[in-house]
């Protein structure tokens, strides 16, 4: 008997589909293209020889731990150090409320595992992170978007959306927010709005998931108060070492109120047993060497220059396009003139050897056809300028 | 408003509970105890200085890859090498059918994500791996056990169970089998039975999940044909580097038929984005250096000596207890005399400074009270003998 097995798949499997963005990554390494689509960190900014020596030292001196199973919650020493990293943004946390995860993507997966039954509502900014939408889809959640502007998600619209859901007896389980230098919009949630958002979520009894991978990659501004800081019992905070150290280690974390944390730990144990001790002790050793402050400073300067190069090129070559100017992070968001479809235009852009991410992937409700996400994190300033010039030619042709 | 959040948890959260085994691990590092409970590899057998230098070299020469995001399916070079590892047991596989995972535990989680809706039936050996039962519980599966004997799962019982489920219109989605040196029983599925099991599963249209972390850790016997080898289209094969190299890297894999593989990749992307490039290139470099054959030989000798020490001590101190003699792997399985409850006896054992795992954790149906899993992987032969002597005192006292 020959099976395709599709008739045996779980109901959620229909939502396990290839990301629109995935195919774009295949050209990421082809130097003929300017890749404004990905969101890969600039690993050229890392001191590879130093990290190599640190790695050798970890295995030579602590190999019996680094190469062994760890515990589900994560190595105590790394959980001691993570609050110090969070304190750089003025966020307080205790080692006891932290779980180390296989990147913050796993933390998001675990939060869904603990909270989301099929059909449950998750509120997300419009637009929102494509990888989060994929996770929500895998848990068969119903994503309801709330619009944002240049100051982030709009509190009145959030309150109205929650009230209207309540009227139909649908209480959202989670409010997913990326408050700093949002992926994909580049927007930052304004300080006054943060207090309002937290108050509204608390009033409706909705857990906030605060995803903050880019907070330390700030160019022009001091940190604004974290949502977790404003209501520690009502927020699951997600952090990541991918943008401030290395994405290849797959190291992130969540900080959560005790009853949630306990479930996250059990969920992680049933998913991966424990996070990698090899990666954990590498990060821990890196932090112990006081390398982070210097590294973050270097990353900020590199990405600020790239942001500036992109903004200048956009002003020079595409003055008719509405652009969001990010104060940190990796991304900016374009709104094209009426009548241009960003997804349809991609084939022509690829023919012109420039790639971007169409806006549609960042909405769960079919919007985004007139939008583009551009990333400046990976190409050089010169390539960014060349890429925007190519893109302008394509837009003008449309 | 103060929440405990428990009223917002998903239905599956009630199954996300702390493993019975977890608390035992807390004494794992206390030298006053002989720990026969865990299943940690003996990392003392690893050449730490060599691995440290290899690690340094990976980061120094390929840091831009090792510290960067990878792809969901895993690094092509590692997927080329994994079939060579599988060939050591006579199993054929192609790089295209492989997905690299964060330990084989994640592979099992992903298989459940693709196949299991709440209430779906999974067939598992009785007893079965406690970590797999935790994953099945997290997906709200209904585990139906089929008994095994010293030759593994009994084909006639499997066929009868499947027929009786079919009669009530319940077709199991998965048949979970650990054919070699099973955790916890130590049994190996006999060669003739393998053909029968594959035939029966195929007849009833049940996907087999073949979990084989211990296959290369064989003491006395040549490898028997893998279930995957007998029916490539009907088996998802799970492999692991945890027992043949390092558990701390969290590196495992699955080999699956194409339509299943495509879903596993999407499921992995939504769970962790990609497996760690840092760990992947470390394993790849280790394999490229032809270290595996030598390392496996060393592990086999170490664990064979420990198995022998445990068997001798059991014969000397506990001749009245029924013991399964494993031909490989990490575990043996005891059946205590009538009237002794292995879970109740644990407190007394801990007072005598020896710990083991009660049998109850390895059943989804409440059995196992007269059973004990003993692991010989971690303690020295001398400690194993001392531990069994202590355990005998406790059993006799009961």
Interface residues (C-beta under 8 A of the other chain):
Chain A: X1 X2 X3 X4 X5 X6 X8 X9 X10 X11 X12 X13 X16 X17 X18 X19 X22 X25 X40 X41 X43 X44 X46 X48 X49 X51 X52 X53 X55 X56 X57 X58 X59 X60 X63 X64 X65 X66 X67 X68 X69 X70 X71 X72 X102 X103 X105 X106 X109 X113 X114 X115 X116 X117 X120 X131 X134 X135 X137 X138 X173 X202 X203 X205 X207 X233 X234 X242 X246 X247 X248 X249 X250 X257 X259 X260 X262 X263 X266 X267 X269 X270 X271 X272 X273 X274 X275 X276 X277 X278 X279 X282
Chain B: X1 X2 X3 X4 X5 X6 X8 X9 X10 X11 X12 X13 X16 X17 X18 X19 X22 X25 X40 X41 X43 X44 X46 X48 X49 X51 X52 X53 X55 X56 X57 X58 X59 X60 X63 X64 X65 X66 X67 X68 X69 X70 X71 X72 X102 X103 X105 X106 X109 X113 X114 X115 X116 X117 X120 X131 X134 X135 X137 X138 X173 X202 X203 X205 X207 X233 X234 X242 X246 X247 X248 X249 X250 X257 X259 X260 X262 X263 X265 X266 X267 X269 X270 X271 X272 X273 X274 X275 X276 X277 X278 X279 X282
